[in-house]
Amino acid sequence: MPRIPGLCTSLLAVVCGAILCGPLLGCSGTAKKPPLTFAERLKRAKADKTPGGPARELAKVARSQAKSGDKAGALETLAEARKTIAPDADPTVFAPRLVDLAATFASLADKRAAREAAGEAVTMAERIGDAVTRVDVLAKTGAVYGAKEGGLGESAKAKELLARAADLAAGDEVADRFRPQALAAVALGYADADLADQADAIIEKLEGLADALDPRPKAEALAAAANVRAQRGEKDKAATLLADAAKAAKSVDGAANKTYALVAVAKALRATGDLKTATSLAAEAEKSANRIGDPEQQKDALLDVRTLQASLKN
């Protein structure tokens, strides 16, 4: 009996401590850090030491600025990003960055800056030794030129670049095992350039090759073909292709490969209007990206996932 008052006192102390723990520390002992300001993010982006890092990170900040309503600030940041890319820079690293900048300039209706960045991306692509990377740059630049919404709306230039990319993808410079990847890039380029009706030969080749592919290229090939089919109004055919694509993506081994496969399928699902399934796959892609061991590879993969997730919310 004499122990009861002491016990009550101890219990009271524990209860009071629990009450104080919640509001002061969140019961974890650490307070949540406030988000970085744009000035802090800009400083961090400029200090990035990875190849192409400042251009990549500044473009990300610019998109956030635009989303917040600061279009002038976004364009200024993009101009800074453009200055970090020298004409003689490594084309494998920097040509894709120029395409990204061109797309972002175009989305902000700065068509002159978009054309300049896109033109330099094409020029730089001529120095890329790897044919598949060159196809990818040409196809994505074609998409920037062709897109009616958020692009330049210049279908003639888009057709020219996509035809070049298609010829390269089907030619001897691309090894057979990489051909589906190259053809998928071209198919997506036609779809994104609002030129899906021009992609008959490409999607027929992709669908014919798909069954013999490993899970990631199979998922990407089928997703690219489905994206084109959807934009042509062939919804049933697209849905069948996407069911097979999703199954293949989920079976991919390796966190990075699985992330990109899931993103490719989710983008195609978005094109068909199936936002619910696309959102689910995007969440799965995010989990997979967070398991990537290499920090830079993880950063690039998460950028793709975040961009996809943002597009699904808008």
Beta strands, then each sheet from edge to edge (+ up, - down):
end
